[in-house]
Amino acid sequence: MNDLSPWYEARDAMVRALARDLMGSSEDVRLDEPPLDRFVVGILHPPSEDPVEDVTDRPDIETGTQADSEYDPGVSLSHMRRPSSMGLTFAVDPVVTSQITVSVRADRYVPQIDGQLADETLEGPTDGDAEDDARVVERVVSKRPKIWSIVEGLTFEITVPTTARQREPIPIVEGLDLRIVVRPPVDGTAAITIALVNTFRRETPNGSDEFCWFRPVIAVETVEGTFSERPSGARSARGTDEASSELLYREAVSIAAGHGCAATWDTVPTRRLETTFLPSQDVLVSRAERKELSGRFGMSTLAGTDDRGVLIALAEEYEKWISDQEGLLGDLAEGVRGTAEDHLVAARAAAERIRGGIAVLDRDPQAAQAFRVMNEVMQEQRARQEMIRSQAPEPSDVEQQWRPFQIAFVLLNLDGLADPQSDEREIADLLWFPTGGGKTEAYLGLIAFTLVLRRLRGATGDGGGVGVIMRYTLRLLTLQQFERAAGLVCALESWRRRHLPSAAPVTVGLWVGQSATPNTHDQARTALRALENQQSPGASGNPQQLLRCPWCGARLPVSAYSVERRPERLVVRCPEATCEFREGLPVLLVDADVYEQRPSLLIGTVDKFAMMAWREEARRLFGADGAVTPPDLIVQDELHLISGPLGTLVGLYETAVDAASTGVARPKVVASTATIRRAEGQVKAVFDRASRQFPPPGIDPGDSFFAVQAPAEELPSRQYVGVMAPGTSHATLLVRTYAALLQAGKDLDAPDEVKDAYWTLLGYFNSLRVLGAAFMQTIDDVPARLPVIARRFGSQVREIKEPKELTSRVPSDEVPRRLEELATALGGEDCQDVMLATNMISVGVDVDRLGLMVVMGQPQTTSEYIQATSRVGRRHPGLVVTLYNSARTRDLSHYETFLPYHRALYRQVEATGATPFAPRAVDRGLHGVLVSLVRLLVPRAAGANAVASVAGDAGIETVREIIHRRVVAVAPRETERVLEAFDALVEYWRDAVDDNRVDHYVAWRAPAGALVVPAGSRVDGHESPLDQFPVSEPPWPTLTSLRNVDATSSLFQVRRKNRVR
């Protein structure tokens, strides 16, 4: 086990440095600058009507499930003032706890009489001395005294009864009152609020520094008894996700909430509460292992044997654990016992399915062989991945291991994959596992099994065609996972060449939108020429998606990519002479090659499937021409992102995907996520399937058998720290925080290996607008602040590079390089100081050296918060600092309830949803689905000029029945309206054909004679998309992407200076 203590010590030092700069401590007895310049956190100001400097600014933009979404403002406080009070609210049972002791401490500073003034600085340029430079930076506009001394620390204590209804203000000292309000008991619990109030009413011409209280703290202890849980709502109905969360997080109760601060306590029950301005919470990570099963699922071992002993042992251990959990049911409160029983019933069903997968291996020799080959190629892929990552000369002989949940998930799905007639084919299995746990390897195993089994069984076309569709929502995630999948495909193709040379080659194809890759070979040639000249390929798309050979790790320069004439295709040749793929890697990176060669594994973004209505060739991907078998498996990664407008249209277009992929049976569907709520309804809406979560939860959140919460000494924890500075701007808080953490990273008394984890600051933003402002502040203000901090502590100033960003504005060809830069360790030429990112990085960025993130404002959803912050702390203890915006009520609420929120993060995940047959979705997308289904399924209707095929009743009736069945299954109340809309569309189409107004499907520019044109283009004199839906007479404006489909309007309040009376 690795000793993580040096990293924990370094992380603690980082937090101390942050607190020292933002808030200071009682050790700061003498200041050489005004206290309000020195500190920005933990201050009680005299009551004032002056607003904070930037609260009239537009509130931070929030984002939804799309990368860098459009402006979606949060709610701002209308009249922010510098805080003059702080406190907390808690609850007690006055019968048990009749008295509480309240302790108060705070600091105040007074100026040195006749001392130096704060605006006295060096008169001219300096000679580069860091201390002189720091003094220049300190210029201020007022003439406040510069030397300040702390007044003797204030301490105060009082014991009060919990039965008094309300007390008058209690003067502590001049300028500070204690106020206590005890509310009448409700159901035996009395709520109590305690507050400190700055009562100074004066201010000198030189500022209010002297009349502010710094670092105030309220501590409350019970004389007898303990604090009570704060009242919550009624219990949720059994069988809901909410009821499940109530069971799992029954110990993570809310004891207190802060007011202008946070409240903290240790364990529950507790006898002590305390306020804090820098709340923190360690979040432990789950270990994807059980000690009794560790090292028992070696891939090489399973590749070379038909002995099912270790697999049976896995099922037995799981069943034993379930029995042990059933023995604990009697200890649970009656209100949650029923939910616990439901959890264990689901676990029993999962155990039976695992045994069913083992039975498949026993009765089906081809499935057994495919299982062995899956293990063989996964061993090869993992070994080579480690070789490339560590830059070793050759793959290691060390046996790679399955984690128990990974091999269990594979076994769970074998029956549905091996037998098209199995009832489990109709189940969408959802792999729910914490971020970084290894979900990708689990479904890579399923992909390998599926592609091998197709070839062993000699499926139509020698087992060729698209066997697996793997879909993502974000471009960054798609490109990074493509690299990992390419390694597996190389291993599969190497195996095929040796053992099944007559079978169809195994290939992987990239099918993504947003001009990420070329659509045609001409575009590929143009892009490669631009890259050779060190220019961006622009709208042509970038074919250079692999920077290293996934088989041997050799660099793949632009010269490794070439477009050949006969046959015309893009070939990627590894330049290493000894590489097995020196004649060409099994990768397809141009849409034309994807359509022509039909990759075994198709990796794409969900929005690309809108092209089914536009591209005749799209039907080849589903085997609609009968030359190959339709896909057997669909993998949907990050299911929680298939929600909102995107999820709604994905669900609608999934009608066509599902129908086109159905051969003997529908394809098996598996999905994965680390954060989702009410998945059953979402899966039903999008995929028209029942869903099963794996692994099912147990009784406690820290143990589902397959995931066990690990102590901090064993696996690195992730520490969250909250910061709010209501007396200054959010931008100033960012500058102060960035500078403090960056300088602290340099000042760590630790080896470079430890420093590296906290060297690169990953800044996370909820909008491109705020990120853009922070980019300029990181260039100008942060470097100017660093000498101030360095001079204060006598250290060397840290020099930082210009920050880089990882957002949707970064061209696709730059994304792999940015990821490489993120992965470059301290000491490397490309090691980054600051990387600024939006939710583009919230999934799929697996750079395990990262340990430091600063989040600018609370993200819109808890799911986004978990996903984004999970990018740090993978290998070493992580630190996440969240900068709350005091001008936004939502941020303030999260800050004041910091502890209970972070102690049960997954309980806070919001429900997601999709409504594929909602009226507006039907208006925007039904005609696209109709055209897609006709071109995919109706004989001889796919050709560019086959638009008249709508005249045939049989094909249209088939399409109508497909839509009918789908809407009845997913949204039965919408059936009549959807079918009426469908019939109207068919009628418009037929009339246009009969009148010779339509003679071909697609027009990208000139709409004359076309059935569909790009949405947003000029149609019948209208340019606005709002005027184009629902469609009527062709040409129909039709989506070319499933993103950015919801038109929005922003409203701004305008205040008139002169009101009419």
N, C-alpha and C positions, 0 to 999 in steps of 0.2 A: 504493500500500500504506500502511495506517495505521501511524503511529509508536506502538508500544505501550510504549515505554520509560518514559513517566511512570507507567503503571499497574504495570509490573514494579517500578519503584522504590518505589511506594507499597505494593505487596504485600510487598516485602522489609522495608519499615519496619514493617509490621504484624507480621510474624514476629519481627523483632527486639524489638518491644515486648512480645510474648507471652513470649519467652524471658527478657527482662529482668525481667518480673514473676514468672514461675514459678520460674526457676532462677538468674537473675542472672549475673554474670560476675566474672572476677578484678579487674575495675575497681571492684567493690563492696568497697572496702577498709575502709570504715567504715559501720556500720549504726546506726540510731537505734531499732532494735527487735530483739528476739531473733531469731537466724537461722532458727529453726524456725517463727517466725511470718512471717518475710519470704519464705522459700522453701518450696516444696512438691514440687519435682521435682529429681531428681539428688542424692539424699542417702543416705549410708550411715550408719545408726544403730548404736549399740552393741547387741550381742546382747541381746534382751529377750524375756520371755514375755508381755508385755502385748499384747493384740490391738489391731488398728486399730479405730477407734471404731465403724464401721457395717457390718462384714463379716457380722454375723449377720442383717442385713436380707435380705429376700427378694431373690433375684437379679433383674436386669432382665428384664422380659417381652419376649419376642421375637415377631415377627409373621411370618406366612407370606405367601401371595400375596393375601390379602384385606386390605382397608383396615381398620386398627386391629383386628387379629385378637385372639382370646382369649389368655389367659395361657399361655405356653409357656416354662417356666423353662430357663435355661442351667445349666451345671454350675458350682458355686461351690467355691472352695478352702475346706476345712473349718476350718483354723486359720491365718488370715493374721497375720503378724507384720511389723513394720517391717523393711525389708530391711537386712541388715548386709553384704551381699556383692553383687557384680556382675561380669560378665565376658563372655566370648565363646568360641565353639567354631568351629574352622575345620579345614581339611585341607591337607596338603602331601605331596608325593612326597619322602621323606627321602633318596632317592638324588640327586635334582636339587637339593633345598633342604635342605641339611644344617644350616643355622643360621638362627635368627630373632632379631631385635632387638625387645625389648619396652620400651616407654616408658610411664611412668605420670606423671600429674599430678593434683593434688587441692588443695582449699583447706580451711582450718579457721579458725574464729573463736574468739577469747577475749574475755571481758568486760572492760570498763574497771572497775578496782577503785574502790569507793566512788562509782560513777556513779549516775545516775538509775535508778529502778526502772521496769519496764515498765508497772506498773499505775497510775502516777502520771498522772492525767488532769485536765482542767479540772473544777472542782467543780460548776459550775452550767451552765445553758443558755448558749449562745453567741449572738452578735449576727448570726449568718448568715455570718460569715467562713469561707471554705472551709477555710483551714488549721486554724482552731479546730475546725470540724466534723470534720475528718479525725482530729484527736487524740481526740475523743470516741469515734469509731468504734473506736479502737485498744485499747479496754479488754480486759484479759485477767485471768484469775483468779489466776495465780501471781505471785510477786514476783521474777521473774528480772531480772537487770541489763538495762538498756535500751541502753546504748552498747556496741557490739562492734567489734573490729578484726580484720582478717584476719591470720593468721599468714603469714609469708613463704611464697609459693607453693611447693608441693612438686613437685619434678621428680626422676624416677628413671629410669635406663636400664640394661638388662642384655641381654647376648647369650647365648643358650642353644642347645644342640644339639637337633635334632629327633629324635635317636635315643634320648635318655634316656627310660626308661619312666615314671618318676615322681620328682618332686623333693619335698623337704621344703619347708615354707613358708619363703618368703624375707622376712625382716623388712625393711621399707623404712624406717620410722621407728616410734617408739612409737605403737601403736594402729593400725597398718596393715601387713598382710602381703600378699605376692604369692604366689599358688599356681599351679603349672603342672602339668598332667597330660598326658603323651604316651601315647597308646594304641598297642598293637601295630599295624603296618600290615595292612591288608586289601586284597588286589588292588593292592598297591603304593601305597596311600594311608594315611597315618597321621592320625588325628583328634587334635587338640590343644585342650585347654581351659585358658584362663587366667582367673584370677579375682582380684579385690581383695577383701580381707576386713577389716572394721573389728574390731579385737581389743580395743578398750577394754572394760574390765569394770566400770567404775564410773560412778556418776551422782551429781550433787550434789542436795541437796533442792530446788534451784531449777530442775531440769530437766537434759536431756542435751545441750543445744545445744553446749556446749564440747567434747563428745566425739564429735561427728558430723563426717563428711567430706562436703564439698560439691563438686559438679561434678567427680567423679572421671572420668578418661578413661584408657583403655588403648589404645595404638597399637602395632601389630605390623607389622614390615617384614621381608621376606626379605633375607638377605644375598646370596643368589644364587637364581635361579629365580623362580617365581611361586607363588601359592596355587592349590590345586586345587579343582575343583568338588566340592561335597559329594556323596557317593554318593546316587543316586536309585534308584528301583525299575526293574524290567525294562521294556523297551520295549513299548508297546502294539501290539496286532495291527493290521496294515494295514487301512485302510478304516474305522477308528473315529475318532470325534472326538478321542479322546485322542492317537492317532497324528498327527492333523492339528496339534494344539497342540504336540506335541513337535517337529514340523518348524518351525512358525512361530516358536516362542519358544526355539529352540535356543541363541540367544545370551544369553537372559535366565536365566543360571544362578545357583544359590545358592552363594555362596562362604563365608558365615559366618552364624551365628545368635547373637543376644545372649542373655544371661541376666540378667533384671531390667533390661535396656536393649536397644537395637538395635545392630546392626553396620552400618557403612557403608563403601563403597568406590566408586571411580570406574568406570573401564572394565574390561572383562575381555579378556585376563588382567590381573591387578593384582599389585602388589608391596607394597601397603599396605592395612591394615585399621584401623579405628578405631571405638571405641564411641561412642554418642551417646544422650542421653536425649530429644532432640527430633528424631527421624528425619524426613527430608523427601524427597519424590520428585516431580519434575515429570513429569506425564503429557502427552505431546503429543497434539494432536488431528489428525484426518484431514481433509485438504482434499478436498472432493467435486468437484474439478476437476483437469484436466490442462492444463498451460500450452499444449500444442500444440492443445488443443481449446477453449480458453477463448473465450467469446463467439460460438461458431459455431451455437448452437441457439436463436436468437431466436424467441420464440413468434409475434410478428407476421409474421416472415418465413415461418415454416412454415405459418401460417394462409393465406398468400396465394399459395402456389405448390405445384405437383405435382412440382417438381424434387427428386429424392431424393439429390442429390449429397452434402449434408452428412451424411445418414443413412448412405449407403454409405461415406463417409469414416470415420465412427465405427466401423463394422464392420471396415474395413480396418486402422485404427489398433489396434483391439483384437487382431485376428489377428496383426499384426506384433509386438505386445507379447508375445503368447503364444509366438511363434516365438523371440523373444529370451530368454524365460524357459526355453524348452526347451534353449537353448544353454548354460544354466548348470547343467543337471542333473548333468553330469559332475563339477562341483566339490563336490557334496554328499556327505556321508558315506553309506555304503551303507545304514545303518539307516533313513535318512529319505528316500532317493532314490525309493523306490517310492511313498511317500505324495505326494511332489512330482509325480510322474508322474500320479497320480490327480487331483490338483488341476488340472493343465493339461488333462487329458482333459475334465473338467467345464467348464473355461473354453472349450474348443473347441466343446462342445455348446451353451453359451450363445451363442457367436458365431454358430453356425449358426441358432439360433432368432431372433436379432436379424435376420439376413438373411431368415429366413422371414417375419418381420413386415413387412419392406420389400416382400417379394414379394406379401403380402396387399394392400398399398396399390396395387401395380401391376395386380393382376388384378381387384380388387373396387372399382368406382367408388363405391359407397355407403360402404364402409369408408374410402376415400380422403377422401370429403367429411366423414365423421365425424371423421377425423383432423384435417382443416383446422379444423373448427368447434371441436374440443377445444382446439387452440392459440389460437383466437380468444377463447374464453371464459376460458381460463386466463390470457391476457394481461390481460383485463378484470378478472378477479378479483384477480390479484396487484397490478395498478395501484391498484385501489380499496382493497385491504388496506393498501398503503403510504400511500395518501392519508389513511385513517382513523388510522393509527398516527402519522403525522407531523402530523396536523391541518391538512393542506393544503386549499386551497379546492376543488380539482378533481383528477382523476387525472392523473398525469404521462404525458407522451408517450414517456418512456424505455422502450425495448423490454425486456421481461422475458425472462430466459434460463432455459432448462432446464439443469440440471446433467447431465453426461453419463450418470450412472447412472440418473437419472430418465427421460430419453427412451429410454434403452436398455431399462429395465424395461417401459415402455409398449410398445415394439416387440416385446419378448420375448413379451408376452401377447396380441398382436393376433390371432394365428391361433386361439388357444383361445377368444377372445371373439367373433370374427367368424364362425367356423364351428362350430356346435354339434356337428358330427360329428368334429371334429378330435380326434386322440389327446391333444393338449395340454389338452383340456378336463378330462381326468382327472388332471392334474398340479396340485398345490397349490404355487404359487410363493411362496417365502419371501424377502422383501426383508430382508436382514440388513445393517444399516448402523449406524454409531455414532450415539448419541443426538445430536440437533441437526443431523443431516446433511441433512434434507429429505425424509424418507420420506413424510410426509403429502402433499406435492405430487405425488409419483409416483403414488400410488393415487387422488388426486383427478383426475389426468389420465385414468386408466382409467375412473373413474366417469363423467366427462364423455363419453368416447368411447362407453361402453355406452348411456347414456341418449339420446344423439343418434342412434346407430345404430338403436335400437328405433323411433324416430319416423321416420327416413328409410325404413325398411323397412316401415312401416305395420303393425307387429305388432298382434295382437288388442287391441281397445280403443284404437285410434289411437296405439299405442305406450305407453299408460298402464300403470297398475299399478306395483307395486314392482319396479323394475328392478335395484336394488342394495341389499343389506343390509350395513350397516357396523356391526360389533359391537365393543364395548369391555367391559372388566371393571370399571373403576372409574368411579364417578359423576362425579368431578371431571374426568377425562379426557373422558368422554362430553360433558359440558356445554361444555367449552372447544372441543373439536373441532366441536361443532355450530355454533358461531359461525363457524368457518372454512368449513365446508361450506355454510352459509347464503349466504355470499358467492358461492360457485361456482354454487349453484342460482339465485340472482338473475341471474347472468350468463347461465345457460342459458335461463332463462325469458324474459329480455329478447331473446335471440336467437330463441327460438321464436315470440314474438309478431310479430317482424319477418319471419321467413322461413317458418315452418310454423304459421300461425295455426289451421289445422284440426286439428293434432295435439294430443294430451292435454297439459295444462299440466305444467310441471316443478315439483315441490314437494319439500320435505324435511320429514320427520316425526321427532319425538323420542319414543322408546318406551323408557322407563326405569323401573326399579323404585324401591323405598324411598321411595315417596310424593314423588318429586322433582317430578313434574308431575301435574296433575289427571287423574283417570280419566274424569270426566263433566263435562258443561257446568254442572251445578249446583255441582259442586265448584269449577269455574273461577270462577263468579260469586262464590261465598263467598270464595275466595282473593283475588279482585280487590277486593272490599269491604274485606277485612282490610288489604290493601296500601295502599289509599286512606286508611285510618285509621292508617297507619304501624304496623301490627301484623303479626306473622308469620302466614302462611297455615296453618301447622301441617300436620296430616295431610291437608288438602285438596290439597296439592301447590302448587307455585308456577308459574303460567303465564308469569311475566315472566322468561324465560330469555335474552332479548336486551336489553341495556342501550343498544345503539346500532344504528341501521339498518345492516345489512351492505352496503348499496348506496351510501348517501351519507354515513354516519357521524353522522347527527343523533341526538340523545338520544331514547330511547324511554321516556317516563314511563309510569306505570301507566295514565294516561288514553289511551295509544295502544292499549291492549288492551281489547277489548270482546267480549261474547258476544251474537251476533245471534240473532234468533228464527226468521227465515224466509230461507233454511234455517238451522237451529240450528248455529252454528259459532263458534269463536273467531277473531276477525280482529285482526291486528296492523297498524295503519296508521301509516306514517311521517308525522310531523307536518310535515315539510318540504314546502312547497307545490310545489316544482319536482322532487321525487323521483318517479321512475317508479313507485314502489310506494307512493304516497300513499293508494291505495285498498285496499291490503292486500299484505303481504309473503307470498311463497309458502312459508310455514312452518306446520306443524301441531304444536300443543303440547298437545293434549288427546287422551287415548286414543280417545275416541269419534270425533274427527275423523280420527285415524290409521286406524281401522278403516273408516270410511265412505269417505274420499277416497283411500286407498291412496297414500301418498307415493311419488314416483319414487325417492327415496333415503330408506331407513328407517335411522335411527341409533338404536341401542339397546344396553342392557347385556345380557350373555349370560344373566343370571339371569331376565330378563323372559320368556324363551322357555318357562319353566315354565308360563306362562299358556295355552299351546296346549291344555292339557287342560281349562281352565276357561272360556275365552271362545269362544263359537260364532263370533264375528266374526273370530277370529284366522285362519281359513281364507281370508278375503278377501285377506290380506296375501300369500299364496302363489299367488293366482290359482286356488285350488281350485274355485271356482265356474265356471270356464271363461270368465269375462268378460274376462280379461286374460291375457297371457302370464306364466308364472312368472318369478321373478328369474333374471337371467343371471349375476350376479356377487355373491359374498359376500366381504367384506373383514373379516379378523380382525386387529385391531391388537393389539400387545403380546402376541404369542403365548405368550411365556414365562410369562404370568400364568394361562394356561389349563392349570393343573397341580394336582396334589394332589386333594383332595375336590371342589373346584370344577371342575377339568378333567375329572375322572372323570364327574361328572353331566352336564357340558356334552357330553361325548362320547356318553353314553347318549341324551340328548335330541336330539343331532344326527342320530340315526337318523330321527326324525320330521321334522326340518327338511330334511334331504337329500331324503327321499321326497316331501315336499310341494312342494319347489322344483324337482323334476324334471319337465320337460316333454318336449320332443324329446330333451333330454339333461340331464345333471346341470349345475348351475351351476358356473361357473369359481370357484375359490377362490384368493385371494391373502392372504398374511399378512405381518406385519412384526414385527421385533423388533431390539433392539440387543444382547441378551444371551440366549443359549440354548445348550444342549448336548443332543445326541442328538435333534435336531428331527425327524429322519426317523421315529423310532418314535412320537413324540408326535403328529405330523401323521397318521400312519396310524391311531393309536388314536382320535383325535378326529374326523377328517374322512374316514377310509377312502380315502385317496389317497396316491400316491407324492409325495414332496416334492423340490423342487429349490431350492437356495440360490442367491440372486443378491445381489451378485456372488460367484462362486466364489473361494475364496482363491487366492493365488499361492504363491510360495516364501517370501516374507518378510511379516511382519505389517504392514509399513508401505507395502505396494504391492500392491493387487489390480487395478490399472489404473484402476478407477473411484474408488478411495479411496487417496489418497497421504498419508502422514504429513508434516505441514507443520512446518518449523522454528519455534521459538518466536518468532522475529522476524517471521514472516509471519502466523501465527494464534496467538491467545492459548492458552497452556498452562494446565493446572490443577495447582496444587501441593497435594500432600497432606502434612500434618504430623501426626505421631503424638505423643500426650502420655499419660503414665501417672504417677500419683502414689500409689504404694503406701503411703506414710506418712500419708495423709489420706483422707477420704471422697471418694467419687465426686461427691457433691453439692458439696462444697467446691471440688473441682477445676472443676466447672462454673461456680460463682460467680466464681472467680478468672479463668478463661478468658474468660467473657463480659465481665467488667469490663475486663480488659486490652485486649481487641479493640475494645470499644465506645469506650473512651477513646482508643485509638490511632487509630481512624477520625476522631475529631474533631481530633486533634493532627497529622494528616498535613500536611506542608508542600506542599500541592498545590492546584490549582484545584478548584472544586466538581465539575466534570465528572469528575475523577479520583476525588475523595473518594466520589462517589456509588456507585461500584462496591462499596465496602467499608463503606458507611454502614448498610445494613440487614443485620442478622445473622439468617440463617435457621437456626434450631435444628431439628435432626432427631432424632427419638426412635423407639425400637423399641416403645414401648407408651404407651398413654394414661395409665397410672399414673405413670410416670416423668415424662411431660410435665406432668402436673398438679402434681407437686412442683416441677418447674422453673419453672412459671408463678408460683408463690408466691415462689420464690427470686429471680426476675427482678423482681418487684414490690418485694420487701423488701431482700434481701441484696446484689443487684448494685448498686442505687443507693447503698447504704451503703458499698460498696467503692470506688466511683468517686472520691470525694473523697480517699481515701488515695492513689490512683495519681496524681491530678492534683496534689496537694500535693507528692508526691515529685519530680515533674518540672517543677514550677512552671508548670503549665498551668491553663486554665479548666476547671472541672468540667463534664462533659457531662450535660445533663438529658435523661432518656429518658422516653418515653411508656410507658403500660401495654402490655405485650405483647399480641399477638393470636395466635390459633391457627388453623390450617388442618387440620382433622381431620374425621372422620365425625360429630363432635358439632356441627359448624357446619351450620345449616339450609341447605337447597339455595338458598333465596333470598338467603343471605348470601355464597355462594361467589363469584359474579361480582364482588361488591364487594370481597371480600378480594383477589382477583386484581388488580383495579384499584389497590388500595392498594399491593400489592407492586410494581406497575409505576410508581408515582409516584416521581419522582426527588427528590433532595435539594433542599430549598427549597419543595417542594409541601406543601400543608396536610396531605395524607393520607400523606405519606412516613413509613414505619414504621421504628422503631429495631430492634425484635425481632419476628420472626414464628416461632412454634413450630409444628412440623408433624410428622406421622407419615408412613407410607408412602403416604398418600393423595396426596402430591405427587410420588411417585417417577416417575410418567409423566404427560406432558401439560401440565406447567406450563412454559410457554415465556416466561419473563420475562427478557429478555436483559440487563437492567441489573444483575442479581444477581451478586455476586462473592464473597460470604463465607458459608460454612456451617460450623456446628459440629455434629458427629455424636456423639451420646451413646451410646457403646458400639458395638462392631462389630455391624452388622446380621446377621441370621440367614443370609443368602445373599449371595454375591458379586454376583449379578445385582441384588439390591436395593441393594447398596452402589454399584454403578456407576450404576444408574438414578437413585438419589436424589442423589448428588453431581454428576451431570451437569446438575442444575438451575442450577448456578452456573458462571461462566466462559464464557458463550456469546459475549459481545461483547468482553469485556476479560479479562485474566488472572484466573483464579479461585483462591481459597484455601479449602481444606477442612481443618479441624482435627478429628481424631478423638480423642475422649477415651476411652481404654480403661479398663475397670474391672479393677483389679488383683485383685479377688476372684473373677474368673471366668477359668477356665483358657483358654477359647477366646480371650478378649480378650488375655490374656497371650501366647498363641502368636502371634497376629497382630502384636502389638507387637514381639516379639523377632525376627520374620522380616519386618519392615516393608518393607525394600527389595526382596527377591526377589518378594514378594507384589504390590507396586505396580508393579514393572517388567514384570509379565506378568499384569495384572488379568484380561484376558479368558480366559486359560488356566485361571483358578481358577473360572470359572462352573460351577455345579453342574448336573448333569443333572436335567431335569424329566420328569414322566411322568403318564400318565392311564391308568386301568384301567376303562373303562366297563362291562365285563361281569364285574367282580369280584363275589363273592357279596353283599357288603354293599351295593354299588351297585345290583345287581339287586333286592335286598330293598326298597330305598328308592325306586327310580325306575322299575322296569319297568312297574308298573301305570299310572303317569303317562304313560309313552311309549305304552302300549297305548291308553289313552283318547284321547291326542292323535292318534294315527294313525287311529283309527276316526272321530273327528270331522272330521279333515282330509281323509280319502280315501274313506271308505265313503259311497256315495250316500245322501242323505236321513238321514244319521246325525248331523248336526251340531247339530240343534235341541236346545233345552234339555230337551225331553221325549222325544227320540228314542232313549232309552236301550235300548229293546227291539230296536234294529237289530242287536244282537249275535246275534239268532236266525238271521240269514242266514249260511249257510256261506261263500258266495263272498267277501264282504267280509272276513270274519275270516281266511280262507285267504290272501287278498292281504296282509293285515297280517302274518300269521305268516311268509309267505315273505320279506317285507321284513326282518323281524328275523332270520330264518334266514340270509339272505345277508350281513347285516351282521356277525353274530357269527362266521360262518365266515371272513370276511375279516379281522376284527380280532382275535379271540381264539378260534381254532378249538377249543381244548381245553375251552372253556366251552359248546360248542354244545348238548350233550345236556342239561346242567343248566338252561340258559336256556330251551330249548324246553319242558322239563317245567314250569318255573315259569310260562311263558306259557300253556300248556294248562290249568294249574290255575287261573290267573286268569280265563280265559275260562269255565271251568266254574263257578267261584264266581259270576261275573257272570250267566250264563244261569240258574243255579238261583235267584238272587235275583229275576230278572225273572219266571221261571215261578211263583215263590211270592208274587208281588206285593209283595215287600219293597223293590223298587227301581222307581221310576217316573220319575225325573228324574236328570240328571247331577250337579248341583252344589247343595250347601248350605253356606252360610258360617256359619250359626249352628245351626239346628235340623237334626240329621242324619237325621230320619225320612224314609225313601223316597229318599234320595240315594245316588248311587254313590260320589262323592268328597266329602271334607270336608278342611278345612285340616289339615295335619300339625301335631301338637302340641295339637290340640283334644281335648276329652274324648270318648272312644269306648269304649263297653262298660265304663265305670267306670274306665278307665285314662287317666291324664293325661300320663304320661311318654312322650316319643317313643321311648324304648328299648323300651317295651312294645308298640309299634305296628307294628314291622317284623319279618319280612315280613308282608304283609297276607293276610287270608283272606276271611272273609265281609264283604260291604259293610255299612256305608260304609267306604271305603278312605281312610285318612289320606294325603293327597297333597300333594306339595311345591307351594308357591306361589312359591318362589324357590329358586334353585340354590345359595344361600349359606347358611353356618351350618348345614350339614347333618350335620356330624360331632360327635356327642356326645363330650365329653371329661370326664375326671376328674383332679383335681389331688391329688397325694399330698404330704403334709408330714411330715417327721420330727419326732416329739415326744420330747424327752429327759425321762426321769423323774428327779426329784431324788433319790428314795430307791429304790435297787434291792433287790429281794429276793435274799438270798443263800442 
